[in-house]
């Protein structure tokens, strides 16, 4: 009798250990899928093609950037599926860098994204992380095994501003979204190698400084005041993204490796570095 009870208990424990995380993962994926569907339903059409006539009166380094990364007649991008892999910093030392894989869905009008990542904290212990900027909904969540919350930021205006900053920086992977005539991005000159990009969406406005190489690639994207979660609140904090390894994808030149960091008083704090492993564009005019 005791043997049967022991085996029954062991079998029950096995089912719980294997099935509960499985159902949690299914629930997590279902929520991410629902957000991507909301993103797609909110999307509106974009004009058809890029023309160098769109570059009239832009700052010189911005005009050089578009001429470098786009070709005349390039169809504009309405949505993007992006896959990345790399490392995410979970602490403050070299041991804190953990491997991740992520998929991301973007829309360009209106701006929005759903980022769904798995960070491998330890063998058989992934952390599921999701950032979303979808319509009036913003989200930042992280669950161990999809079950136990470790990050659950409230949907506030500060979070929305931080997510819009992120969207604007990541348009370097789909550069037609930076065209002012089509996506309500406004450019302001700084000097011969940099300019400010500004975007306004649903009552939130943010700006970034883009610095370009002499050829026209984006060298760095910088915000002096991106909102950073600190002790249950948010602090405007200098933030930067640096990119390289540019490649041609569907007629556009994009960076395939980037690193993001907070610039704190004690020094830079890199927290994300990754490579684009796959990208698929939905174009206003399919080739």
Secondary structure, DSSP 8 states (H G I E B T S, - for coil): -HHHHHHHHHHHHHHHHHHHHHHHHHHHHHHHHHHHHHHHHH-----SB--GGGGTT--HHHHHHHHHH--TT-B-EEEEEEEEEEEEE-SSSGGGEEEEEEEEEEETTTTEEEEEEEEEEETTEEEEEEEEEETTEEEEEEEETTTEEEEEE---HHHHHHHHHHHHHHGGGSGGGG-HHHH-EEEEE-SSSEEEEEEEETTEEEEEEEEE-TTS-EEEEEEEEEEEEETTEEEEEEEEEEEEEEEEETTEEEEEEEEEEEEETTEEEEEEEEEEEEEEEEESS--
